[in-house]
Amino acid sequence: MANQVTNTISVYTFLQPFQRLQKAYEDVDDIDLYIGMLMEFDPEVAETGVDAAFVGPTIACILGDQFLRLKMGDRFYYENGGQPGSFTKGNLTKVTYACWKKYGKPYHL
């Protein structure tokens, strides 16, 4: 019985924001991307979120793409070579090895 009550409460709290959206918007296509992304993740539903993340899959994809563009576009980022003062391939190997030794895995963002 207690399990049934917990499930009912969980479903109710999950549906409540969607009911508010139904009142605020006439059509699902009118919902702003940002609002939709914030509502995408529900900690009670494991399939909704990216593994061990506090955001849903859409925000995770957008944040990942943005970070990749910032990293590759930054000429001073330590993995981007071809600039004065850039690490050589040997230096990068040593940095990776040192991180592997210290943290048990290579340090790649």
VENQUI-V12620 format. One record per pair of residues at least 12 apart in sequence whose ideal C-beta (glycine too) atoms are under 10 Angstrom apart, sorted by sequence separation. I is the first residue (numbers start at 1). J is the second residue. D is the distance in Angstrom with one decimal. If there is no record, write none. Layout:
I/J/D
I/J/D
This chain:
41/53/7.8
95/107/7.4
96/108/8.0
41/54/6.8
50/63/9.9
78/91/8.8
79/92/6.6
21/35/7.7
41/55/5.6
42/56/8.4
50/64/9.3
78/92/7.6
21/36/8.6
40/55/7.8
41/56/3.9
40/56/3.1
41/57/8.5
79/95/9.1
38/55/8.9
39/56/8.2
40/57/7.1
41/58/9.3
78/95/7.3
79/96/9.7
17/35/9.5
21/39/7.4
37/55/7.7
38/56/8.4
40/58/5.7
41/59/7.6
20/39/9.5
37/56/6.3
40/59/6.9
41/60/9.2
36/56/9.1
37/57/9.4
40/60/9.5
17/38/9.1
18/39/7.5
37/58/5.0
38/59/7.9
17/39/5.4
36/58/7.5
37/59/4.6
36/59/9.8
37/60/9.5
37/61/9.8
14/39/9.9
17/42/9.2
33/58/8.0
34/59/9.2
37/62/7.6
33/59/9.7
14/42/5.5
13/42/8.9
14/43/9.8
33/62/8.9
78/107/10.0
79/108/8.2
14/44/6.3
79/109/8.8
13/44/7.9
14/45/7.2
78/109/9.9
10/42/9.0
77/109/9.0
11/44/8.8
10/44/5.1
14/48/9.6
9/44/9.9
10/45/8.8
7/44/9.6
6/44/9.9
71/109/6.7
68/109/9.4
67/109/7.4
